[in-house]
Amino acid sequence: MTREEVLAKVSAIILRHFDIEEDKISEELSIKDDLGADSIKIMEFVLEIEDEFGTEISDEDAEKIETVGAAVDYITNNL
């Protein structure tokens, strides 16, 4: 799966979970600060990523995923 395909899927997950327009999603977007995600929203986001990509993300790794780009990097490097 290419980085662009991963980004498209992560973007779709963000659109389902957060009130944001698609054209505002970028790799620099902060999940916590820009999307206003609290710990529950972040956990739901990580769980959906796990389901979508058939992978498991440890709590330690999940805490390091602060931006959309970091999520894409993690998935790309761990598939």
C-alpha positions in Angstrom: 0.0 0.0 0.0 1.4 3.4 -0.9 1.8 6.3 1.4 -0.9 8.2 -0.5 -3.3 5.3 -0.1 -2.6 5.2 3.6 -3.1 9.0 3.9 -6.5 8.7 2.0 -7.7 6.0 4.5 -6.5 7.9 7.5 -8.2 11.1 6.1 -11.5 9.2 5.7 -11.3 8.0 9.4 -10.6 11.6 10.5 -13.7 12.8 8.5 -15.8 10.2 10.3 -14.6 11.2 13.8 -14.0 14.9 13.7 -15.8 18.0 12.5 -13.4 19.1 9.8 -13.5 19.8 6.0 -11.6 17.4 3.8 -9.5 20.1 2.3 -8.2 21.1 5.7 -6.6 17.7 6.4 -2.8 17.7 6.0 0.0 15.6 7.3 1.0 18.5 9.7 -2.5 18.5 11.3 -2.3 17.9 15.0 -4.8 15.4 16.2 -5.0 16.8 19.7 -4.5 20.6 19.0 -6.0 21.1 15.6 -8.9 18.6 15.9 -9.5 19.2 19.6 -9.4 15.5 20.3 -9.5 14.4 23.9 -8.1 11.1 25.2 -11.4 9.3 24.3 -11.5 10.6 20.8 -7.8 9.8 20.3 -8.4 6.2 21.5 -11.4 5.8 19.2 -9.3 7.1 16.3 -6.5 4.7 17.1 -8.9 1.8 17.4 -10.4 2.6 14.0 -6.9 2.7 12.4 -6.2 -0.7 13.9 -9.4 -2.1 12.4 -8.9 -0.4 9.0 -5.3 -1.6 8.6 -5.5 -4.9 10.5 -2.7 -3.9 12.8 -2.3 -3.4 16.6 -0.8 -0.2 18.0 0.6 -0.3 21.4 -0.4 2.3 23.9 3.2 3.6 24.0 3.2 4.0 20.2 -0.3 5.5 20.1 0.9 8.3 22.5 3.6 9.2 19.9 1.1 9.7 17.1 0.4 13.4 17.4 -0.1 14.4 13.7 -1.8 12.9 10.7 1.7 12.4 9.1 2.9 10.5 12.2 -0.1 8.2 11.9 0.6 7.6 8.2 4.3 7.0 9.0 3.5 4.5 11.7 1.1 2.6 9.5 3.4 2.6 6.5 6.3 1.4 8.6 4.3 -1.3 10.4 2.2 -3.0 7.7 
